[in-house]
Amino acid sequence: MSFKLLDYTQKNRALFELISKMFSVVLENKYMEKKLIETGKRYRDLLEHLPVGIYRSTPEGKIIEANQTLADILGYKNVAELKKINVKELYVRKEDRKKHLEKLEKLSVFFEEFQLKRRDNSAIWVRDYSHVVKGEDGKVLYYQGIIVDITERKKMEEALKQSERDYRELFENAHDAIIIFTIDDETILDVNQRACEMYGFAKEEFIGMSLESISKDVKIGKSRIKKTLEKGAYHNFETVHYRKDGSEMILEINGAVVNYKGKKAILSINRDITERKKMEKAIKDLAYQDPLTALPNRLLFNDRIDVALEHAKRKNQKLALMFLDLDQFKGINDMFGHRIGDLLLKEAADRLKSILRKSDTIARMGGDEFIILLPEIKTKKDVEKIARKILEVIKKPYLIENLGFSITTSIGLALYPDDGESVDDLMRKADYAMYQVKGKGKNNYQFYIK
């Protein structure tokens, strides 16, 4: 009896252990199922809250899975609505999908940029980070990936490209020469077509050349570059550059510090003002120069004598004023005409210029009258020496168009401060002295006598 009871108890224990194990397995499976559900929820939450579009699609184009962000990117209300669309219909260009899948077959994982159509048929640019999933037999099961909307970036890139195109068009078609060069050693980095035309260099010759090699005054150029770095720009300064043939041109330059390919450089806009300067000089010459002899006229002479007189007063120096009149000129001019007379005047003026000092000024007052300013005179003998030279050079024979002429001159002299302290006094007394010479037989000089 006791043996049977023991046997029964052992069988029950074994059964209990088996039931316990089965129950543990069930509990474990329930726990795993719960964890799996929780993981799935977290996965779905992650997908829905990612700021990028997520998708999974078949080779035929059916959308298996997607998140709301992708639906938003493509303009659909929800994922269910998006899933009704075949992927093929989303491509703006059908060939983009074909090329995309061909690359994906070879690379398995890569990214591609292309345009997709939104629900309202507007186009957007996307970047697709794709991955292909294949079965054991090597066949494609599905494609999965991440879609990023890059429309704004593409717009910025296009705006940047357009800006670059606009800049290059302006750069190349500018009326002025544009030169971009480095700050440290002034190496030329870029030039426009106008610069090539102005300077005579081909673009290939220009690039790498030093700006110093075409600058006449390097010191001024470096000074302007220094100021540019301090202020960021410089405006309307004038300098002289050399052309390829060695000729000079006067330039008006505007410049600024710019960013060129990631580094600071200087952009210089150079305008050729050589002709303008010539015209300005011509206009100035008309105002201050005798058109026949190219000597200073009365207006310029008055400016110079005012300056010389002030200087003489400050330095306690003397100066002399000479009035000259060509003695036989009127008769020659009346007999042979104004053309011959003009040529004779020009020859006489050239002779006078040739014997005077650089500091002296000779002007034509009109007709056959000249006036000479001699600053920084020490003694009367210095003045007399110059007067005798003038008499000698004027009376030498002239040959004008195969015609021989002989003329002389009468010279009246006045000294500062001996004969007066104002311009009017000196000019009046020198003129008076000249007429005294004429009255005494001409071809001589005389100081003013009270």
C-alpha positions in Angstrom: 0.0 0.0 0.0 2.7 2.4 0.9 4.6 1.5 -2.3 1.6 2.4 -4.5 1.2 5.7 -2.7 4.8 6.6 -3.3 4.5 5.8 -6.9 1.4 7.9 -7.3 3.1 10.9 -5.6 6.1 10.7 -7.9 3.9 10.7 -11.0 2.0 13.7 -9.7 5.2 15.6 -9.1 6.4 14.9 -12.6 3.1 16.1 -14.0 3.3 19.2 -11.9 6.8 20.0 -13.1 5.7 19.5 -16.7 2.7 21.8 -16.3 4.9 24.4 -14.5 7.4 24.3 -17.4 4.6 24.7 -19.9 3.1 27.6 -17.9 6.6 29.3 -17.8 6.9 29.0 -21.5 3.5 30.5 -22.0 4.4 33.4 -19.6 7.7 34.0 -21.4 5.9 34.0 -24.8 3.4 36.5 -23.4 6.2 38.7 -22.1 8.0 38.5 -25.4 4.8 39.3 -27.3 4.3 42.3 -25.1 7.8 43.5 -25.6 7.5 43.0 -29.3 4.3 45.0 -29.4 6.0 47.7 -27.3 9.0 47.7 -29.7 6.7 47.9 -32.7 4.9 50.9 -31.2 8.2 52.6 -30.5 9.3 51.9 -34.1 6.1 53.4 -35.4 6.4 56.4 -33.1 10.0 56.9 -34.4 8.9 56.7 -38.0 6.0 59.1 -37.5 8.2 61.7 -35.8 11.3 61.6 -37.9 11.7 64.9 -39.9 12.4 62.9 -43.1 10.2 60.8 -45.2 10.5 57.0 -44.8 9.3 54.5 -47.4 9.3 50.8 -48.4 8.1 49.9 -51.9 8.0 47.0 -54.3 9.8 46.8 -57.6 6.4 47.3 -59.3 6.0 50.6 -57.5 3.5 49.7 -54.7 4.1 51.6 -51.5 4.3 49.0 -48.7 5.1 51.4 -45.9 5.5 55.1 -45.4 5.4 57.7 -42.6 3.3 60.8 -42.3 6.3 63.0 -43.0 6.6 61.5 -46.5 2.9 62.1 -47.0 3.4 65.7 -46.0 6.4 66.2 -48.2 4.3 64.9 -51.2 1.2 66.9 -50.3 -1.0 64.0 -49.2 -3.4 64.1 -46.2 -2.2 60.8 -44.8 -0.3 57.6 -45.5 -3.4 55.7 -46.6 -4.0 58.2 -49.3 -0.3 58.1 -50.4 -0.4 54.3 -50.6 -2.9 54.5 -53.3 -0.3 56.1 -55.6 2.2 54.0 -57.5 5.8 55.3 -57.1 6.2 55.5 -60.8 3.6 58.3 -61.0 5.6 60.4 -58.6 8.6 60.9 -60.8 8.6 64.2 -62.8 10.9 62.5 -65.4 10.3 58.8 -65.9 13.9 58.1 -66.9 15.0 59.2 -63.4 13.3 56.2 -61.8 14.8 53.8 -64.4 18.4 55.2 -63.8 17.8 55.2 -60.1 16.9 51.5 -60.0 19.7 50.6 -62.3 22.2 52.2 -60.0 20.6 50.7 -57.0 20.9 47.2 -58.5 24.6 47.7 -58.8 25.4 49.7 -55.6 22.7 48.4 -53.2 23.0 51.5 -51.1 23.5 55.1 -52.4 21.7 58.4 -52.7 20.3 60.2 -55.7 18.7 63.6 -56.3 15.7 64.0 -58.6 12.4 65.7 -58.8 9.0 64.3 -57.6 5.5 65.5 -58.2 3.4 66.5 -55.3 -0.3 65.9 -55.1 -1.0 69.4 -56.6 1.4 68.5 -59.5 4.0 71.0 -58.3 7.5 69.7 -58.5 10.0 69.4 -55.6 13.6 68.3 -55.4 14.4 65.4 -53.1 17.4 63.4 -52.1 16.7 59.7 -51.8 19.0 57.6 -49.5 18.0 54.2 -50.9 18.6 50.5 -50.0 17.6 47.4 -51.9 16.5 44.2 -50.0 16.9 40.9 -51.8 15.7 37.4 -51.1 17.9 34.3 -50.9 17.3 33.8 -54.6 18.8 37.2 -55.3 15.6 38.7 -56.5 14.5 42.2 -55.2 11.9 42.0 -52.5 11.5 45.7 -51.9 13.3 49.0 -51.8 13.5 51.1 -48.7 14.9 54.5 -47.9 14.8 58.0 -46.6 13.5 61.0 -48.6 14.7 64.5 -47.8 13.1 67.6 -49.3 15.9 69.7 -50.7 13.8 72.1 -52.8 15.0 75.2 -50.8 18.6 74.1 -51.1 18.2 73.6 -54.8 16.6 77.1 -55.1 19.6 78.6 -53.2 22.0 76.7 -55.4 20.3 78.0 -58.5 20.2 81.5 -57.1 23.9 81.2 -56.4 24.6 79.9 -59.9 22.5 82.7 -61.4 24.3 85.2 -59.2 27.6 83.8 -60.5 26.4 84.0 -64.1 25.3 87.6 -63.6 28.6 88.4 -62.0 30.6 86.8 -64.8 28.4 88.6 -67.4 29.0 92.0 -65.7 32.6 91.1 -65.1 33.3 90.2 -68.8 31.2 92.9 -70.4 32.2 95.8 -68.2 33.4 98.9 -70.0 36.4 99.3 -67.6 39.3 96.9 -67.0 38.7 94.7 -63.9 41.7 93.1 -62.3 41.6 90.9 -59.2 44.9 90.4 -57.4 46.3 89.0 -54.1 46.9 91.3 -51.2 50.4 90.1 -50.2 52.4 90.0 -53.4 49.9 91.6 -55.9 49.7 88.5 -58.1 47.0 88.8 -60.7 44.3 86.2 -60.2 41.7 87.2 -62.8 41.0 89.8 -65.4 38.1 90.6 -67.8 38.2 91.0 -71.5 38.4 94.8 -71.3 41.6 94.5 -69.3 43.1 92.4 -72.1 42.1 94.9 -74.7 43.4 97.9 -72.7 46.8 96.5 -71.7 47.4 94.3 -74.7 48.0 91.1 -72.8 46.2 87.8 -73.4 44.3 86.5 -70.4 46.9 83.6 -70.0 49.7 86.2 -69.9 47.9 88.3 -67.3 47.2 85.5 -64.8 50.1 85.1 -62.5 51.7 88.4 -63.5 52.6 90.8 -60.7 50.6 94.1 -60.7 54.0 95.8 -59.9 55.3 94.9 -63.4 52.7 97.1 -65.1 52.7 100.0 -62.5 54.8 103.1 -63.1 54.7 104.2 -59.5 54.8 101.1 -57.3 55.1 103.1 -54.1 51.8 104.9 -54.7 50.1 101.6 -55.6 51.3 100.0 -52.3 50.1 103.0 -50.4 46.6 102.7 -51.9 46.5 99.0 -51.2 47.3 99.7 -47.6 44.5 102.2 -47.3 42.2 99.8 -49.0 42.9 97.2 -46.3 42.2 99.8 -43.7 39.0 101.2 -45.1 37.8 98.3 -47.3 37.8 100.4 -50.5 39.4 103.2 -52.4 38.0 105.6 -54.9 39.0 107.7 -57.9 42.8 107.8 -57.5 44.9 108.3 -60.6 48.0 106.5 -61.5 50.0 105.4 -64.6 50.3 101.8 -65.9 52.2 100.4 -68.8 50.7 98.6 -71.8 52.4 95.5 -73.2 54.1 97.7 -75.8 55.6 99.9 -73.1 53.3 102.9 -73.8 51.8 104.6 -70.8 48.2 105.2 -69.9 46.7 107.3 -67.2 44.1 105.4 -65.1 41.4 106.3 -62.7 41.1 103.5 -60.2 38.4 102.3 -57.8 39.0 99.2 -55.7 37.7 97.1 -52.8 38.6 94.1 -50.7 36.6 91.1 -51.9 36.4 87.4 -51.2 37.8 85.5 -54.1 37.6 81.7 -54.0 37.6 81.7 -50.2 40.5 84.2 -49.8 40.7 87.9 -49.4 41.8 89.7 -52.6 41.5 93.2 -54.1 39.2 93.9 -57.0 40.4 96.9 -59.0 38.3 98.7 -61.6 40.6 100.6 -63.9 39.3 103.3 -66.3 41.6 104.6 -69.1 41.4 108.4 -68.8 44.4 109.2 -71.0 42.4 110.9 -73.7 40.3 112.7 -71.1 43.6 114.0 -69.5 44.8 115.1 -72.9 41.6 117.0 -73.5 41.8 118.6 -70.0 45.3 119.7 -70.8 44.3 121.1 -74.1 41.5 123.1 -72.5 43.9 124.3 -69.8 46.4 125.2 -72.5 43.7 127.2 -74.3 43.1 129.1 -71.1 46.7 129.6 -70.1 48.8 129.3 -73.2 49.4 131.4 -76.3 48.0 129.2 -79.2 50.7 130.4 -81.7 54.0 130.0 -79.7 52.8 127.7 -76.9 54.2 130.1 -74.4 52.3 131.1 -71.2 49.8 133.9 -72.0 49.1 137.0 -69.9 46.7 135.1 -67.5 49.3 132.5 -66.6 52.1 135.0 -66.4 50.1 137.1 -63.9 49.7 134.0 -61.7 53.4 133.2 -61.8 54.6 136.7 -61.1 52.2 137.0 -58.1 53.7 133.8 -56.6 57.3 135.0 -57.5 56.8 138.4 -55.9 55.4 136.9 -52.7 58.4 134.5 -52.5 60.8 137.4 -53.1 59.2 139.4 -50.3 59.5 136.5 -47.8 63.1 135.6 -48.8 64.2 139.2 -49.2 65.3 138.5 -52.7 65.4 140.5 -56.0 63.6 139.7 -59.2 63.6 141.3 -62.6 61.0 142.0 -65.2 61.8 142.3 -69.0 59.6 143.8 -71.7 60.7 142.8 -75.2 59.5 144.1 -78.6 60.7 142.8 -82.0 61.9 145.9 -83.8 61.3 145.1 -87.5 58.5 142.7 -87.2 55.6 144.9 -88.2 57.2 145.7 -91.6 57.8 142.0 -92.3 54.3 141.0 -91.3 52.8 143.7 -93.5 55.0 142.8 -96.5 55.0 139.0 -96.4 51.7 138.3 -94.7 50.5 136.9 -91.4 51.6 133.3 -92.2 55.2 134.3 -92.6 54.9 136.7 -89.6 53.5 133.9 -87.4 56.4 131.5 -88.4 58.9 134.3 -87.5 57.3 134.8 -84.1 57.4 131.1 -83.3 61.1 130.9 -84.3 61.9 134.0 -82.1 59.9 132.4 -79.2 61.8 129.2 -79.5 65.1 131.0 -79.4 64.1 132.9 -76.3 63.1 129.7 -74.5 66.4 128.1 -75.3 68.5 130.6 -73.4 66.4 131.0 -70.2 66.6 129.1 -67.0 64.0 126.6 -65.9 62.9 128.9 -63.1 62.3 131.8 -65.6 59.0 132.4 -67.3 58.5 133.9 -70.7 55.1 134.9 -72.0 53.7 136.4 -75.2 51.7 139.5 -74.4 50.3 139.9 -77.9 51.6 140.9 -81.3 55.3 140.9 -81.2 55.6 141.7 -77.5 57.1 139.3 -74.9 57.6 139.6 -71.2 60.2 137.7 -69.1 60.2 137.0 -65.4 63.6 136.4 -63.8 63.2 135.3 -60.1 66.0 135.1 -57.5 68.3 137.7 -59.1 71.3 138.7 -57.1 72.7 141.7 -59.0 72.0 143.9 -62.0 74.9 142.2 -63.8 73.0 138.9 -63.8 70.1 140.6 -65.5 72.4 142.4 -68.0 74.1 139.1 -68.9 70.7 137.6 -69.8 69.7 140.7 -71.7 72.8 140.6 -73.9 72.2 136.9 -74.6 68.7 137.8 -75.8 69.9 140.5 -78.1 72.5 138.2 -79.6 70.1 135.2 -80.2 67.3 137.4 -81.7 69.5 139.2 -84.2 70.8 136.0 -85.8 69.5 135.5 -89.4 66.2 133.7 -89.9 65.3 131.5 -92.8 61.5 131.2 -93.2 60.4 129.2 -96.3 63.6 130.0 -98.2 63.2 133.7 -97.3 66.0 135.4 -95.2 65.1 137.9 -92.5 67.0 139.9 -89.9 65.3 141.4 -86.8 66.4 142.9 -83.5 64.7 143.5 -80.2 64.3 146.3 -77.6 64.3 145.3 -73.9 63.1 147.3 -71.0 64.0 146.2 -67.5 62.6 146.8 -64.0 63.8 145.4 -60.6 62.1 144.4 -57.4 62.3 146.1 -55.0 64.4 148.9 -56.5 61.8 150.0 -59.1 58.6 149.0 -57.3 57.0 146.5 -54.9 53.8 145.7 -56.9 53.2 143.8 -60.1 51.6 146.9 -61.7 54.5 149.1 -60.8 57.1 146.8 -62.2 55.2 146.1 -65.5 54.6 149.7 -66.1 58.2 150.7 -65.5 59.6 147.8 -67.6 57.3 148.9 -70.4 58.4 152.5 -70.1 62.1 151.5 -70.2 61.5 149.5 -73.4 60.0 152.5 -75.2 63.0 154.5 -74.1 65.2 152.0 -75.8 63.1 152.2 -79.0 63.4 156.0 -78.9 67.2 155.7 -78.7 67.6 153.5 -81.8 66.4 150.0 -80.8 68.4 146.7 -80.5 69.4 147.4 -76.9 68.3 147.1 -73.3 67.8 149.6 -70.6 66.8 149.6 -66.9 64.0 151.9 -65.7 65.3 155.3 -65.1 63.3 157.7 -62.9 
